Amino acid sequence: MGLFSFTQEVAMDLGTANTIIISDGKIVVDEPSVVALEHLTNNVIAVGKKAKLMHEKTHTNIRTVRPLREGVIADFYACEQMIKGMIKMVHTGNRLFSPSLRMVIGVPSGSTEVELRAVRESAERAGGREVYLVYEPMAAALGIGLDVEAPEGNMIVDIGGGSTEIVVISLGGLVSNSSIRVAGDDLTADIQEYMSRQHNVKVSERMAERIKIHVGAALTELGENAPEDYIVDGPNRITALPMKVPVCYQEIAHCMEKSIARIETAILTALDNTPPELYADIVKNGIYLTGGGALLRGLDKRLTDKINIPFHIAEDPLHSVAKGTGIALKNVNNFSFLM
């Protein structure tokens, strides 16, 4: 497009762990939600993957920031700069004028008015002329392919980096929703604490994340699907001497038990608050798991056995919300649940 301003449409899943942007129906940005800033001037040094590589490796002149914590904006300035940086990744070619942006952004269902306003203002400062917000579980339902406007109950459990959203959807609205600040970051912190206490080894947040990816599990018996032990390198907490510690999935399942149990309890509470007719629909349809936490080995089986309702992992749980915001973007005039 040429010299003059034009409107570009982008859909964004602004997540605690990762930010995903869809433009023209394709995922064009999938980056960690991290920004690196110069300490004195607050100038942006890097955004996304480049900033993540710097995380926990910086000197005093550089600080890395995760602008979102527990699903909400914790650093307004850093979030604005991160959104700007990621939107620049979408733009291609040389233009004299930046496009005006029509944006749909996924937000946690438990967001307060203040938190919603913070997201909207960050997007507007980053160039958004028309900014629409959609609750992440509603977007996830769209991304999964559910008919959210049908007179039928569906339950979505979206386990992200900072929060777990549990909602019942019917007739294009949230019949009930609950949000708990227990999610992927808490599981990572559980692993850090366990490695320090049990093995006397200090591990970084990034190493704990790698442990979770390689041997994270919600069950202590996985049978044929059990992963091999993962070797953790790190300094001894007392002597500072290097250590190599093999870690198995059973001990990681044990160390994450309390956090997973809190998610279980939240799901049971949400079901208890569900109207009987919609509850019957949920029993028939099952419950859908999305978000990065849905990839935890054995989680669907554990929840199915515990609650006696089938749990289904979304086909692409990491991108369900982003795909749903993309669908909402194409239908901004048709969906009444857009804010």
ChimeraX attribute file (.defattr): number of C-alpha atoms within 10 A of each C-alpha:
attribute: neighborCount
match mode: 1-to-1
recipient: residues
	/A:1	9
	/A:2	10
	/A:3	10
	/A:4	10
	/A:5	13
	/A:6	12
	/A:7	13
	/A:8	17
	/A:9	19
	/A:10	26
	/A:11	31
	/A:12	28
	/A:13	26
	/A:14	25
	/A:15	30
	/A:16	23
	/A:17	21
	/A:18	21
	/A:19	21
	/A:20	23
	/A:21	29
	/A:22	25
	/A:23	18
	/A:24	12
	/A:25	15
	/A:26	13
	/A:27	18
	/A:28	17
	/A:29	19
	/A:30	18
	/A:31	19
	/A:32	20
	/A:33	25
	/A:34	28
	/A:35	27
	/A:36	27
	/A:37	21
	/A:38	15
	/A:39	14
	/A:40	10
	/A:41	8
	/A:42	14
	/A:43	13
	/A:44	19
	/A:45	14
	/A:46	20
	/A:47	26
	/A:48	21
	/A:49	16
	/A:50	15
	/A:51	22
	/A:52	21
	/A:53	17
	/A:54	17
	/A:55	20
	/A:56	12
	/A:57	10
	/A:58	12
	/A:59	9
	/A:60	8
	/A:61	10
	/A:62	19
	/A:63	21
	/A:64	24
	/A:65	20
	/A:66	23
	/A:67	23
	/A:68	22
	/A:69	17
	/A:70	22
	/A:71	27
	/A:72	23
	/A:73	22
	/A:74	16
	/A:75	14
	/A:76	16
	/A:77	12
	/A:78	25
	/A:79	25
	/A:80	21
	/A:81	24
	/A:82	26
	/A:83	23
	/A:84	19
	/A:85	17
	/A:86	21
	/A:87	18
	/A:88	13
	/A:89	13
	/A:90	15
	/A:91	14
	/A:92	7
	/A:93	6
	/A:94	10
	/A:95	13
	/A:96	9
	/A:97	11
	/A:98	16
	/A:99	18
	/A:100	15
	/A:101	20
	/A:102	20
	/A:103	29
	/A:104	32
	/A:105	30
	/A:106	28
	/A:107	24
	/A:108	27
	/A:109	23
	/A:110	21
	/A:111	15
	/A:112	11
	/A:113	8
	/A:114	9
	/A:115	17
	/A:116	18
	/A:117	13
	/A:118	19
	/A:119	22
	/A:120	20
	/A:121	16
	/A:122	21
	/A:123	25
	/A:124	18
	/A:125	13
	/A:126	20
	/A:127	20
	/A:128	23
	/A:129	16
	/A:130	15
	/A:131	20
	/A:132	21
	/A:133	23
	/A:134	23
	/A:135	22
	/A:136	29
	/A:137	32
	/A:138	31
	/A:139	27
	/A:140	29
	/A:141	26
	/A:142	21
	/A:143	24
	/A:144	23
	/A:145	14
	/A:146	13
	/A:147	15
	/A:148	20
	/A:149	14
	/A:150	12
	/A:151	13
	/A:152	19
	/A:153	25
	/A:154	27
	/A:155	32
	/A:156	27
	/A:157	28
	/A:158	30
	/A:159	27
	/A:160	28
	/A:161	25
	/A:162	22
	/A:163	26
	/A:164	29
	/A:165	29
	/A:166	28
	/A:167	28
	/A:168	27
	/A:169	26
	/A:170	19
	/A:171	13
	/A:172	16
	/A:173	15
	/A:174	19
	/A:175	17
	/A:176	17
	/A:177	19
	/A:178	17
	/A:179	21
	/A:180	17
	/A:181	20
	/A:182	21
	/A:183	25
	/A:184	27
	/A:185	22
	/A:186	18
	/A:187	25
	/A:188	24
	/A:189	17
	/A:190	19
	/A:191	26
	/A:192	22
	/A:193	18
	/A:194	21
	/A:195	21
	/A:196	14
	/A:197	12
	/A:198	10
	/A:199	15
	/A:200	19
	/A:201	25
	/A:202	24
	/A:203	22
	/A:204	14
	/A:205	16
	/A:206	15
	/A:207	17
	/A:208	24
	/A:209	19
	/A:210	15
	/A:211	23
	/A:212	22
	/A:213	14
	/A:214	19
	/A:215	21
	/A:216	27
	/A:217	27
	/A:218	24
	/A:219	22
	/A:220	16
	/A:221	13
	/A:222	15
	/A:223	7
	/A:224	6
	/A:225	9
	/A:226	17
	/A:227	15
	/A:228	12
	/A:229	15
	/A:230	17
	/A:231	14
	/A:232	18
	/A:233	15
	/A:234	18
	/A:235	15
	/A:236	17
	/A:237	17
	/A:238	9
	/A:239	9
	/A:240	12
	/A:241	10
	/A:242	13
	/A:243	17
	/A:244	13
	/A:245	16
	/A:246	12
	/A:247	18
	/A:248	20
	/A:249	25
	/A:250	18
	/A:251	18
	/A:252	23
	/A:253	24
	/A:254	17
	/A:255	23
	/A:256	22
	/A:257	16
	/A:258	13
	/A:259	16
	/A:260	22
	/A:261	13
	/A:262	15
	/A:263	23
	/A:264	16
	/A:265	12
	/A:266	20
	/A:267	23
	/A:268	14
	/A:269	13
	/A:270	18
	/A:271	20
	/A:272	11
	/A:273	14
	/A:274	20
	/A:275	13
	/A:276	11
	/A:277	10
	/A:278	20
	/A:279	19
	/A:280	15
	/A:281	15
	/A:282	22
	/A:283	16
	/A:284	13
	/A:285	17
	/A:286	18
	/A:287	24
	/A:288	23
	/A:289	28
	/A:290	30
	/A:291	27
	/A:292	19
	/A:293	21
	/A:294	23
	/A:295	20
	/A:296	18
	/A:297	24
	/A:298	20
	/A:299	19
	/A:300	21
	/A:301	15
	/A:302	16
	/A:303	20
	/A:304	16
	/A:305	12
	/A:306	11
	/A:307	13
	/A:308	11
	/A:309	15
	/A:310	17
	/A:311	23
	/A:312	17
	/A:313	17
	/A:314	22
	/A:315	12
	/A:316	16
	/A:317	23
	/A:318	21
	/A:319	23
	/A:320	26
	/A:321	34
	/A:322	31
	/A:323	28
	/A:324	27
	/A:325	32
	/A:326	30
	/A:327	19
	/A:328	27
	/A:329	26
	/A:330	16
	/A:331	12
	/A:332	16
	/A:333	9
	/A:334	10
	/A:335	16
	/A:336	11
	/A:337	15
	/A:338	20
	/A:339	13
